[in-house]
Amino acid sequence: MRCRKVPVQNATINFVLGLSVGLVFAFLTVSYMYMSGPSGISLQTIRLVPIDEDGKHDASHGSALTHDDLDKIQQIVRPVQFQDAHAHHDDDKEAAELKKNIRVLCWIMTSPQNLQKKAVHVRNTWAHRCNKVIFISSETNTSFPTVGVDVPEGREHLTGKTMKAFRYIYDNHLEDADWFMKADDDTYVILENLRYFLTSQNKDDPIYFGHHFKTIVKQGYFSGGAGYVLSKEAMRRFGASGNDSKVCRQDGGSEDAEFGKCMQNLGVKVGNSTDKLGRSRFHCFGAEAHLRGGYPDWYYKYDAHGAKKGKESISDYAISFHYVPPGKMYGLEFYVYHLRPYGINSGHQDLNQDIS
């Protein structure tokens, strides 16, 4: 049986028609994938999540992203290993010397469900620059590792978690550092800038530092998310009397405010960490929020320095930022430690305030 020969003109028309249909189908498919984003989350629905007066994300005020959506986003972020140190020729002698002389212990508050979603990214970025780092959770995990403090998870127990964490550190690591910093698993900290700031401070003064809120406690207190750092003398005082429930609330309430009351009752002063130009170093929001402003209403009542915004309000030697998701954690790591504008040598600035 002979095959019938198709006229050339008809074959050309069929080819063009098929190609057109294929291109339209491909365009629609790619457009759907782009608009849906990873894990089926629509990119058009992503909006800023409101923040309540405790400084926590609140997804109940019409936010298009639920906590399940945020978990999906976090789960698709994979650890990034920066292995291009051979390409950098930075002179880090001063930073290395400060690391020897200004010993900082960092403890990071996390939870079993956040170890692979958040804590692992802290461990892979800034945490290794601490002299000692401890991840505090409700349960001990020997492989990560974490120290379990036997406190139930949940916001209502953050105070208890914090109190037991500092107790553990006082009992086991007081002599391992001169300064003791608490941070969350979505906080990003630039340790070199922290140590530079601490060169102007005395570890034997009863003092601590962070993003200053002026409400609730007479002398104010520091945002838990921005992180706060205690002097060795502050730790000694906590170790001596922090277990007394008449002096320090042991659980319940808002963690950072309750710890602020504890510090005030122990005679530990709230210190000023702004630089010589009055610019902030600890930040309870991400860098973008502090650059553009548009803060939630409660923040204007809480911030002790006027809720400023813009690059002129943020110190060149900024220390911390909060609400940093895993992807941005690696972004900050790259921008701070790897990206370099060719031909520009910024040099050193003297930005610490003179203290008597």
N, C-alpha and C positions, 0 to 999 in steps of 0.2 A: 504494500500500500504506500502510495507516494504522499509525502507531506505537502500540504497546500502552502504556497509561497505567499507571505503577507506583503502587501504593497508597502514600499518605503515610506510614503507619506503617512499612512495610517500608523505605522510603527513609531514614527517620530512624534506624532500627536499623543499616542499612548504613553510614550516615555516621558514627555513633558508633563502630561497630566499626572502620572504616577509620582514624578519628582516633586511636583507642587503639593500634592496631598501629603507626601512624606515630610516635606519641610514644614507645612502647617502643623502637622501632628507633633513633630519634634519641638517646634516653638511652644506649643501649648503645654507639652510635658515639662520642658525646662522652666517655663514660667510658673507652672504649678509647684514644682520642686523649690524654686527660689522663694515664692511667696509663702510656702508652707514652712520652710526652714527645716532644721534638724529635728527629728523626733516628732514631726507633725505639728510644730508650734508656729502659728502664723506670725511672720515678721511684722505685719502691719498692726498686730494687736499689742506689740510690746510698748508699754508706756512706763513712766516713772512710777514706782510703787510708793504710796504714801508712807510716811514715817510717823509713829505715834509719839507721845510725850516722853516715853522711855527711850526713844531713839531706835525703836525696832521697826522693821518692815511690817506694814499692816495691809494685807491683801483683801481686806473686807470692804474697802471704800471704793468699789467700782473698778478696781484694777483688773486689767485683762489677763494678767499672769497670776495663776494660782501657785501655791507652794509646790504642788506636783509639777507644774511647768518649770519652776526654778530648779527643782531636783533633776528634771530631764536635761536641762541646760548644763548643770554642773557635772552630770554623769558622762557627757560626751567630751568633756575637756580631759585630755590626756597629759600626763606629766611631760614637761619639756626639759631636756638636759642641755645646758649651755656648755659645750665642749670646745669652744673656740678661744680659750684663754691664751693659747699660743700666739694668737694674732694680735694680742694687746700688749703694749709695752708701758703700762701705767706705772708711775712711781708711787708705790703704796707703802713706802717706809714709814711715813707718819701715821697712817691708818693702822699699820701693824704694831707700831709702838704704842698707840693709844689702846689697842686691844689688849696689850700686856698690862698697861697701867690703869685702865678704866675697865674693870671687870664687870660685865653685865650678865646676870642670869635672866633668861627669858622663860616665862611659863605661859603656855598657850592654852586657853580654855577651849575644849572641844567635846565631842560626844562620840559614842560608838558608831552612830549612823553617819557621822561627818568625817570619819577618818579618811575615806577614799574620795569623798566629795570635796572636802576643803582642806583638812589638815595636811594631807600629803603634799599639797601645792605650797603650803607655808614651809614645810620641811624642805622642799626642793628649791626654794628661792631664798628668802631673807634669813630664815632661822639659823642657818649654819654659821652666820657671822656673830651670833651670840657666843660668849665664852662658855656658857652652858645653857642647854635648852631642854625643857621638860614639858611634855604634853599631858595636861590634866583632863581626865575624863571621869565618868561615873564608874567605869569598870577598868580593871587592869588588862592591858593587851601587851603581852611580852614580845610580840613580833614587830609591832609598829615602831617603838613601844609607847605605851601610855601608863601613867600612874593613876590608878583608880582611887577615888576618895570616898567611895561608898555613900554617895548622895544621889537621890533620884534625879533623873533628867527633867527638864522643864524650866521655864522662866521663873517660876515661883521658888525655885531652889538655887538660883544662880548665886545668891548671897551665901548660902551654905557651902556651895562648891568653892567659892572664892575664899571663904574663911578657912576651910580645911586645906585648900591648896597652899595658902601662905603658912599655915601651921606645919604642913609637911615640909615645906622648904626651910622654915626656921629650924625644925628638928633635924633635918638631914643635910642641908646645903648652905647654912649661914656663912661658913668660911670659904665657900667656893666663889663668892663674888662680893662686890662692894655696893652694887646697885641691883635692884630686883624689879624687873618689868613684867607686868601682866598685859596680855594682849588676847584678842579673840582670833578665831581661825579664819576670819575675813578681814584681818588687819594687816597692813603692809608697813614694815618698819625699816628705816634706813639707819642701820646701826652706827655707821661712821659719823653721821650727823648727831645722833644721840650722844655718842662719846665726846664729840667736840663740845656740845653744850655742857656736858657734865664736868668738863675740865674747869669750868667756872664755879662749880659747886663743891660743897664739902660733904663727904659721905658720913661724917660724924655729926652733922646737923640733923635734927628731927624734922625732915621735910620730904615732900613728894611732889611730883610734877605730872602734868597732862593737859588735856583740853579743859579749860576752866569753865564750869557752870556756876552761876552766882545764886541760885535758888536753893531752897530746902535746908541746906546746912549754913550756919552763920558765916563761916569763912569760905563757903562754897565747897565744891567737890569736883572730881574729874570724871569725864565721860569714860565709861568702861570700854566702849568700842574703839576709841582712839588710842587706848592703852595708857597706863600710868606707871611711873617708875618710882620706887621707894628707895630712900637712902638706907644704909646699913643701920643707922641709929633708929630709923623708923621701924625697921624689922625687929630690932632688939626690943623696942617698946611693945610692938605687937606680940612678940614671943612672951614677954613678961605678963601682959594683962589682956591680950586679945581673946582669951578663952572665957573671960568674965562676961556673962550675958548682961550685966548691969552697965558695962562699958561698951561692949560691942554686940550688936544683934547677931545671932548665930545663923539665922536663916529667915527667909521671907523678905518682903519689901523689894525695892529696886536695888540691885546689887551695887551699882556705883555710888548711889546716894547713901546707902547704909554703910558702905565701906568708908565713905567720906565722914559720916558721923563718928565712926570708930576712930578714924585718924584724929579728928578734932578732940575727941574725949581722951585720947592718948597724948595730947600735946604735940601732935605732928602738924607742922604748918603746911598750908597750901602755898606752893612756890610759883613764881611767875616765869614762864618759859618763853615769852615773846623775845624776839631778837632786838638788837640795838635800835632798829628802825620801827619797832612796835609791831612786827609782823608775826603771824602765828607759826608754830612749829608742829604741834599736835593737832590732828583734825578728826572730828567725829563723823565726817562724810568723806566721799571720794574726792579726788582732786578736781574733777569736772564740776561738782556741785559747789565747791568753794571758789572756783573760778567764775562761774556764771551767776551764782546767787540763786534767788528764787527759793529760799529756804522755807520750810514749814513754819506756821505761825508761832508754834511754841518755842522755836529756836531763838527768836528775837528777844524773848523773855529770859531765856536761860544763859545765852552766851555772855561771858563776863567782859568781852572786849568789843561789843557793838555789832556782832554778826556782820563783819566786813566781807567783801567779796572782791574778786579780781586778782590778777597776778601781783599787783602791788601790795596785797594784804598777806601773801604767803611768803614765808622766809625762803631764801635761796637754799638754806640749810634745813628744810622741812624734815621732820622726824617720822611722822606717821600719817596714814590715811585709813579710813574705815569703809565698810561696805565694798570691799574689793573682791569681786568674783574671781574664780580661778583663772579665767582667760586674761583678765586685766592684771592679775598677780604676775603672770609671765611678761605681760606688756611692760609693767613698771620695772621689772627686773632687767629687761632689755634696754629700755630708755635710760635708766639710771646708770647701769654698769657696762653697757656695750655700745650704744649709739654715740658717735662722736662727730661733731662738725669739723671738717678738715680746716686746719689753719687757725683755729681759735683755741687759745690757751687761757682758760678762765682764771687761773691762779687762785690764791686764797683770799678770803675776806675775813675781817675781824668783826664778827656780828654778835659776840657775846656781850651782854650788859655787864658793866662794872658793878660789883657787889662789895659792900663794906665787910 
